[in-house]
Amino acid sequence: MIAVKNLTKHFGTRTAVHDLSFHLEAGQTLALIGSSGSGKTTTLRMLNRLIEPDSGQIFINGENVTRQPLEQMRRRMGYVIQSTGLFPHYTVSENIAIVPDLLQWEKSRIYKRVNDLLEHMGLPPAEYASKYPDQLSGGQQQRVGLARALAADPPIILMDEPFGALDSITRTRIRREVLQLEAFKSKTVVMVTHDIEEAFEMADVIILLHKGKCQQMGSPKELLQQPANAFVSDFFRNQKLQLEWSIYTLKDIFTQLSLQPFGENGLLVPIETSIQNTLNLLNENTVKTAKVKLQQETRYFDIPTLLNAQQDLTQHESV
């Protein structure tokens, strides 16, 4: 879907990105992380030619992006930035509808798409569709920006700190809701984030950059358990325990949970849910017990059982 070969960009004497290559399959999410000034946003902007590379090539579906009409290429990519970039003289619904309008969708189709996205973003259309950006909070503007990027159902979504303006509670909820959106699940996504937990929760593949160079590319589990060098290891050290909660799921600890039913009416949690999101769900639903199913077998747990099983797993993995 996206192939980047030997991408390099200089700003004066500073090398922002150096000889970066990666391949991303359709439907995968890539997170670019790293220290400030490591080349994350520069890389993202080169993908849709907001910045032209000094050397290297970018291919979308096997076609070099420099050979595609710029406007046509960008319409196939949703773009979300932290500052939202909303047009101040357009209403919320008009902002979201910009690309569908350009693509000449039927008015009824646009109306339905806008309202559906507003509902998913926690912004009821009756209350928010006719408002202007300056009437919204920063977090609400961010959600409108995300809805606009999804509006025309582009195959690729580029996101630069997409949840950066949200408070931590809203950020976690919106992030989870976005991951559950059918409109998002099929997308190929490249995102920049400073939130490491966010990267581990959302991404299939992570690239850790430092001074414009790729230090390691791999799955969240590979970066955490098989660091390529000392920089990678040090980068995650302070958050390692929390990140382990993000990469392990209920399926990983299934056999360590209880076979004996307790709290039969407890919350049923999907088996692919991460340990961290399971804890979030238990707390949000104010329930003490839950259950998970694998084929015909049901196992039960509460928060202490969950944490003990997680601790046993991480100790085993570290041996």
C-alpha atoms as one frame of an Amber mdcrd trajectory, in Angstrom:
protein
   0.000   0.000   0.000   2.672   2.534   1.078   6.339   2.002   0.266   9.011
   4.530   1.231  12.523   4.110  -0.138  15.609   5.978   1.103  13.708   9.147
   2.018  15.954  12.077   2.971  15.215  15.712   3.799  17.588  18.520   4.784
  16.754  21.944   6.176  19.912  23.956   5.622  22.742  22.072   7.313  20.367
  19.996   9.462  19.269  16.569   8.304  15.643  16.177   9.359  15.174  12.697
   7.876  18.003  10.431   6.767  17.664   7.471   4.383  14.329   6.266   5.780
  12.678   3.200   4.234   9.570   1.269   5.222   6.681  -0.711   3.789   3.120
  -0.615   5.081   0.413  -3.074   4.049  -3.178  -2.017   3.392  -5.126  -1.781
   6.642  -2.069  -1.437   8.871  -1.396   1.451  11.234   2.121   2.853  11.551
   3.097   5.116  14.442   6.096   7.424  14.149   7.535   8.145  17.580  10.745
   9.661  18.916  12.235  12.647  20.648  11.392  16.199  19.583  13.041  17.084
  16.293  13.518  13.458  15.301  11.816  13.862  11.910   8.358  12.453  12.659
   6.204  15.279  11.289   8.599  15.947   8.402   8.191  12.307   7.332   4.406
  12.545   7.563   4.303  15.734   5.508   6.466  14.224   2.792   3.938  11.415
   2.343   1.357  13.799   0.897   3.925  16.232  -0.502   3.338  19.121   1.845
   7.126  18.906   1.971   9.106  17.590  -0.995  11.955  15.192  -0.167  15.504
  15.958  -1.270  15.934  12.346  -2.317  14.148   9.021  -2.081  10.804   7.778
  -3.379   7.265   7.300  -2.066   4.901   4.800  -3.671   1.158   4.460  -3.071
  -0.270   1.237  -4.499   2.901   0.868  -6.538   2.651   4.329  -8.112   5.219
   7.036  -7.446   3.379   9.946  -5.804   5.432  12.501  -7.753   3.751  11.244
 -10.927   0.231  11.724  -9.605  -1.723  15.000  -9.844  -1.208  16.624  -6.448
  -4.872  17.471  -5.829  -6.034  13.993  -6.811  -3.437  12.340  -4.574  -4.369
  14.434  -1.536  -8.088  13.713  -1.894  -7.234  10.054  -1.369  -5.589  10.882
   1.961  -7.354  12.153   5.050  -5.136  14.474   7.077  -5.527  15.339  10.759
  -3.313  17.877  12.515  -3.224  18.936  16.157  -4.278  22.502  15.361  -7.263
  21.055  13.402  -6.984  23.501  10.468 -10.756  24.054  10.459 -12.100  26.860
   8.295 -13.408  29.481  10.763 -16.143  30.792   8.436 -17.576  27.282   7.837
 -19.917  25.519  10.233 -18.969  22.175  11.742 -21.029  20.290   9.161 -19.606
  22.368   6.294 -16.057  21.681   7.481 -16.661  17.942   7.581 -18.366  17.965
   4.180 -15.576  19.762   2.285 -14.071  16.783   0.450 -17.378  14.962  -0.187
 -18.637  18.223  -1.718 -15.553  18.420  -3.943 -16.179  14.827  -4.986 -19.790
  15.780  -5.820 -21.491  13.311  -3.509 -25.274  13.403  -3.332 -26.479  15.902
  -0.720 -28.400  13.217   1.155 -25.301  11.024   1.326 -23.204  13.916   2.653
 -25.831  14.777   5.274 -25.951  11.193   6.537 -22.161  10.829   6.566 -21.652
  14.072   8.506 -24.302  13.221  11.091 -23.011   9.673  11.561 -19.471  10.907
  12.153 -20.602  13.603  14.585 -22.491  10.979  16.594 -19.429   8.733  16.702
 -17.297  11.656  17.889 -19.646  12.428  20.751 -20.917  15.621  19.133 -24.706
  15.326  18.649 -25.567  16.882  15.256 -28.588  18.758  16.605 -26.279  20.626
  18.976 -23.046  20.939  17.013 -23.650  20.728  13.243 -24.484  24.434  12.891
 -21.813  25.757  15.234 -18.620  27.476  14.096 -15.111  26.390  15.178 -14.654
  29.328  17.565 -17.728  28.131  19.471 -16.055  24.800  20.246 -13.476  23.765
  22.795 -10.060  22.636  21.590 -11.029  19.014  22.121 -14.264  19.425  20.185
 -12.408  21.062  17.316  -9.998  18.124  17.292 -12.861  15.668  16.971 -14.334
  17.669  14.079 -10.924  17.607  12.383 -10.814  13.835  12.726 -14.360  13.519
  11.359 -13.390  15.682   8.366 -10.433  13.398   7.606 -12.737  10.365   7.596
 -15.612  12.030   5.739 -14.848  10.957   2.163 -13.758   7.486   3.249 -10.173
   7.826   1.939  -8.036   4.667   1.947  -5.169   6.441   3.751  -5.296   8.576
   6.880  -2.355  10.725   8.012  -2.555  11.953  11.616  -0.203  14.382  13.338
  -0.856  14.309  17.101  -4.555  13.624  16.371  -5.675  13.582  20.017  -3.181
  16.098  21.363  -5.740  18.765  22.280  -7.887  16.383  24.350  -7.706  15.849
  28.084  -6.439  12.410  29.118  -9.876  10.918  29.890 -11.503  12.165  26.673
  -8.376  11.217  24.727  -8.577   7.593  25.863 -12.311   7.354  25.128 -12.149
   8.975  21.683  -9.128   6.883  20.754 -11.003   3.705  21.658 -14.111   4.840
  19.775 -12.058   5.688  16.687 -10.491   2.216  16.725 -13.988   0.721  16.765
 -15.260   2.806  13.840 -15.908   0.649  10.783 -14.826   3.660   8.722 -11.417
   3.547  10.435 -10.770  -0.198  10.697 -10.069  -0.664   6.995  -7.792   2.369
   6.690  -4.060   2.443   6.179  -2.904   4.913   8.810   0.346   6.765   9.464
   0.333   8.728  12.696   2.740  10.891  14.645   2.400  10.905  18.400   4.370
  11.816  21.524   2.085   9.544  23.552   3.873   6.196  23.672   0.887   4.374
  25.150  -1.216   5.714  22.296   1.262   4.352  19.767   1.294   0.940  21.450
  -2.503   0.788  21.571  -3.208   1.929  18.021  -0.281   0.797  15.886   0.535
  -2.498  14.209   3.991  -1.166  13.372   6.121   1.452  15.134   9.140   3.352
  13.865  11.289   4.932  16.565  13.252   7.882  15.158  16.191   9.758  16.634
  17.915  12.656  14.864  16.190  11.717  11.621  17.342   8.092  11.630  15.289
   4.968  12.204  16.481   3.288  15.396  14.081   0.364  15.067  10.971  -0.634
  13.153   8.716  -3.432  14.347   5.608  -4.387  16.269   5.050  -2.845  19.718
   6.013  -6.174  21.298   9.244  -6.367  19.272  10.352  -2.883  20.265   9.631
  -3.533  23.927  11.039  -7.067  24.186  13.735  -7.045  21.517  15.252  -3.529
  21.478  17.734  -3.074  18.631  20.122  -0.873  20.616  20.612   0.997  23.875
  18.653   4.032  22.664  15.549   1.916  22.035  15.850   0.200  25.402  16.328
   3.488  27.265  13.467   5.152  25.389  10.889   2.744  26.820  12.458   1.984
  30.220  10.371   4.323  32.376   7.081   3.159  30.838   7.852  -0.507  30.346
   5.352  -1.905  32.858   2.508   0.275  31.576   3.360  -0.582  27.983   3.276
  -4.292  28.763  -0.348  -3.811  29.805  -0.987  -2.450  26.307   0.669  -5.243
  24.317  -0.707  -8.232  26.240  -4.342  -9.220  25.816  -6.777 -11.393  27.744
  -5.938 -14.188  25.329  -2.324 -14.149  26.554  -3.384 -14.773  30.157  -6.509
 -16.836  29.466  -5.251 -20.034  31.128  -4.263 -18.112  34.262  -7.797 -16.859
  34.909 -10.331 -18.659  37.055 -12.482 -21.525  35.791 -14.784 -21.169  38.788
 -17.708 -18.814  38.061 -17.822 -15.737  40.196 -19.853 -12.733  39.254 -21.849
 -14.662  36.649 -23.426 -11.383  35.573 -20.047  -9.710  35.222 -18.954  -7.769
  32.171 -18.180  -9.856  29.074 -14.911  -8.600  27.595 -13.615  -9.509  24.086
 -10.613 -11.805  24.325  -8.406  -9.560  22.146  -8.812  -6.649  24.596  -5.509
  -5.481  26.064  -4.874  -5.688  29.798  -4.880  -1.884  29.994  -8.173  -1.496
  28.153  -9.711  -4.264  30.254  -8.823  -2.329  33.398 -10.296   0.806  31.808
 -13.523  -1.027  30.965 -13.891  -2.436  34.480 -13.375   0.991  36.023 -15.654
   2.781  33.551 -18.456   0.281  34.084 -17.858   0.213  37.868 -17.945  -3.577
  37.908 -15.750  -5.794  40.048 -15.850  -8.992  38.014 -15.791  -9.921  34.353
 -15.563 -12.909  32.056 -13.909 -13.818  28.796 -14.606 -16.621  26.332 -12.336
 -18.710  24.122 -14.220 -21.159  21.935 -16.530 -23.036  24.353 -14.660 -22.153
  27.529 -15.442 -19.219  29.834 -13.060 -17.888  32.442 -13.684 -15.300  35.135
 -11.607 -12.574  36.715 -11.557  -9.466  38.822  -8.925  -6.730  38.919  -6.568
  -8.482  41.406  -6.739 -11.701  39.348  -6.010  -9.710  36.194  -2.988  -7.975
  37.695  -1.579 -11.198  39.154  -1.897 -12.977  35.822  -0.255 -10.056  34.051
   2.635 -10.062  36.531   3.162 -13.795  36.096   3.190 -13.412  32.314   5.718
 -10.545  32.235   8.011 -12.336  34.682   7.897 -15.418  32.471   8.585 -13.409
  29.320  11.584 -11.694  30.922  13.263 -14.977  31.900
